[in-house]
Amino acid sequence: MRSGLNYISFCKRRWPVFVLIGYTVAALSWSMPSGSMPGKRGVDAAVAPLMIGLNLWQSWDMFAPNPRSEDIWVGISYETLEGPSGEVPVTKMIEMSYFQRWQRERWRKYFNDHLRTDVESLLWRPYAEYLRNEIQAEGYKPSKIELTRWWRTTEKPVRSDLRADVRKTPWNSYTFYRWHVENPRGDTRQ
């Protein structure tokens, strides 16, 4: 019985170490390519709810083993009952300075890897409602909000005219979510 109490006492004193080791293993597993670590699939499945729920997840899939083969960005357009409207290229990195890119990188990953995809369509309405609240905070009554994804195939950058910021390749677009006011009382529908 005495050895059991010593074990419990040891665990109580060392719990921060166990948490740190657990997070380190989870983060390493999460960021490694498939098949690169024994037990990766099991570790990822076990820690996914916690990692995603606490926003501690990370992924390096934008670099390897299969980097994205297209330029993409997400744009927002809106109209208000008072008249002002606008278009915001939220993640169009080629139009931002390096400092802006650094500031918005986390949002770019969120928009490009999650919000724009059909698989995560549950995010669309809450984000449109967030935008509605932001517009209302500025003193306007929004009448329409549209979320649009833009894409074009990338080309290998072997010449300076193929850089993303100077290429003239046309963009494809698709408005993947529309929010608008159904009636003047403010009831909304998708």
N, C-alpha and C positions, 0 to 999 in steps of 0.2 A: 504494500500500500504506500509506503514511504517513497518508493521510486516513481510511482504514478504522480504523487504530489510534486516531486522534483521536476518531472517532465512538464506538468501544467505550469508551474512557476517559471520554468525556462521559456516556454512558449509565450507567456504573458510579457516577459521582459524583452523578447526578441521579435514581437509581432511586426514592428516597422521593417525589420530585415526581411521577413517572409513576404511582406507586401512588395517591397522593392524587387526581390528576386522574382516573384510571380509576375510583376509588371514587365520586368526585363525580358523574361522568357516569352510572355504574350506579345510584346512589341516586336521582338526578333522574329517570332513565328509569323506574325501578321504581315511583316514587311518583306519576307523572303518569297521568291518565286515558288510556285507549286513544285513539289518533289525535291526541294533543296534541303529539307530538314526532316529527319525521321519524326513521325507523329504530328507533323504540321497540321494535317486536316483535323485531327482530334483536338489539338490545342486550340486551333482557330474556332472550331465549333463550340468548345467549352467556354471560351472567353468572349465570344462575339457579343452577346447581350450586354455584358458589362462594359466592354471597350466602346461599343457604339453608344450605349446609354450615357456614359460619362464623357463622351466625345474625346476619348483617348486613342482612337484608332488612327492608323497611318498606313500609307501604302506607297510603294515606290514604282508602281506599274506604269507611270508615265515615262519612265526611263528604260525599263527592261522587264521582262524579256521581249515583249511585243509593244513597242511604243505606238501611240495613236498615229494613224496614217492620214489624218485630215486636220485642217485648221477648223476650229469651232469657236463660237461665242454665243452668248445669250443677250438678247435685247428686250427692253420693256418700252411699250408705248402706252400713253394714257390721254384721256380727255376729261375735262371737268365741266360741270354744268355752267360755271361762270365764263367759260370760253378758253382759258389757257390749256394747252396740251403740250406734250413733249415726247421725245424719243431718247432713251438712254441706252447706249451700248455698254451694258454692265461689265462684260468680261472681254471686250475687244482690246486685248493687250497690246496690239501693234500700234494703237493710238495713244498709249500711255507712256509717261516717262518711266525711267527705271525705278524712281522712288515710289510712284503710284503703283507700279507692278508689285513691288515688294510689299506695300501696304495691303494690296487686294488679293494676294496670292491665295490665301485661305478661302476667300469668297469665290475666286475663280475655280478652284477645285470643287467647291460645293456646287456651284452652278453647272459647270461643265460635266462633272462626273455623276451628279445626282439629280438636281432639279430639272434638267433638260430631258432626262430619259423617261420613256413611257413606263418603264418598270417602277419608277418612283413617282407616279402620278398623284399619289396621296399628298405630296408636298405642294402641288400647284395651287390649290385653293387657299391653304393657310398663307402661302407667300403672297398671293394676290390680296388677301385681306390685310396682311402686314403693310403692303404698298398703299392700300386704301387708307389705312390709319395714318401713314406718313404724309399722304397728300392732305388729308383732313387736318392734320396738325399744322399745316402751312396755311390753313384757312380756306381751303377749296373743298368743293363737294365733287368727288370723282364720279364720272358717269360710265367710263369704260377703261379697262386695263387689259392689255394683251401681252402675253409672254411669247417670244419668238426665238427659235433656235436657228442659227446660221451655220453653214458648213461649206467647205470646198476641199477637194483632194489636194494633198501636199505633194510637192515635187522635191526630189533630192536637191539640196542646195549646192550644186556644183558651180553655179555662176552667180554673180552678185544680183542679177535681175530676177532670180528665183527666191530671194529672201521674202519672207511673209509680208514685210512692210512696204515693199516696192512692187510686188507682183500685181498684175491686172486681171488675174483669173477671176471670173464672176462668182459671186456667192450664191448658194442655194438657200432658201429660207422656208420655214414652216411655222405658222402660229399654232402653238400647241396648247394654249389655254387662253380663254376669253372670260372676263368678268365684266358684267355691266349692270346698271341699275334697271330694274324691271319697271318700277313706277316711282313717282316723285316722293312717296313716303320713305323710300330707302330700302325696300325689300330687294334682295338680290337673287340672282340665279346664275347658273353656270352657262 
